[in-house]
Amino acid sequence: MAQFATEEWIKLWADAINNSAAYEAAAQTWEGDFYMIVEAGGPIKEPVYQYINLWHGKCRKAGSNPVAATNPPSKGSAVSCLM
């Protein structure tokens, strides 16, 4: 099992989305992007910035942003993420 908020974890999430017939049917007319900021705590030693792009029932992109880790955004700002 992948550790939460790792590159492996987000890729597995994308795979699960892309293999879900139920999600594909439910999201046929929906699209959106999500940026997730996981703050440090417990086993997570530094903030993690991740991105997922959902488009009409499929995940088109998912990954971590190493640039944001070295130059974190200010609170309340949008994270610029090129995957």
C-alpha positions in Angstrom: 0.0 0.0 0.0 1.3 3.4 -0.9 2.0 6.0 1.7 -0.5 8.9 1.7 0.6 12.1 -0.2 3.5 10.4 -2.1 4.0 10.4 -5.9 3.1 6.7 -5.8 -0.2 7.4 -3.9 -1.4 10.1 -6.3 -0.6 7.9 -9.4 -2.6 5.0 -7.8 -5.5 7.4 -7.2 -5.4 8.5 -10.9 -5.3 4.8 -11.9 -8.3 4.1 -9.7 -10.2 7.0 -11.2 -9.4 5.8 -14.8 -10.5 2.3 -14.0 -13.8 3.2 -12.5 -16.8 2.8 -14.8 -19.0 4.3 -12.2 -16.9 7.5 -11.9 -16.7 7.7 -15.7 -20.4 7.5 -16.1 -21.1 10.0 -13.3 -18.6 12.6 -14.5 -19.2 12.5 -18.2 -20.0 16.2 -18.3 -17.8 17.4 -15.4 -14.2 18.7 -15.5 -12.0 20.3 -12.9 -8.5 20.6 -11.4 -7.6 20.1 -7.8 -4.5 21.3 -5.9 -3.9 19.6 -2.6 -1.5 21.0 0.0 -0.8 18.5 2.7 0.9 20.2 5.7 3.8 18.5 7.6 2.8 16.4 10.6 3.2 12.9 11.8 5.0 10.8 9.1 4.9 13.7 6.6 8.1 15.7 7.3 7.5 18.6 4.9 4.6 20.0 3.0 3.4 18.1 0.0 1.9 19.8 -3.1 -0.1 17.6 -5.4 -2.3 18.2 -8.5 -5.0 16.2 -10.2 -6.8 17.0 -13.5 -10.2 15.4 -14.1 -11.9 15.6 -17.4 -15.2 14.0 -18.4 -14.8 10.9 -16.3 -11.0 10.4 -16.6 -7.9 11.6 -14.9 -5.7 13.3 -17.5 -2.8 14.3 -15.1 -1.7 13.7 -11.6 1.5 14.3 -9.7 3.5 16.1 -7.2 5.1 19.5 -7.7 8.7 19.6 -6.5 9.0 23.3 -7.4 6.3 24.2 -4.9 8.1 22.3 -2.2 11.2 24.6 -2.6 9.2 27.8 -3.2 5.9 27.3 -1.4 2.9 29.6 -2.2 1.6 32.0 0.4 -1.6 31.0 2.2 -4.7 31.7 0.1 -2.8 31.9 -3.2 -3.3 29.5 -6.2 -0.5 27.0 -6.6 1.1 27.1 -10.1 1.7 23.6 -11.1 3.1 22.3 -14.4 3.1 18.6 -14.5 
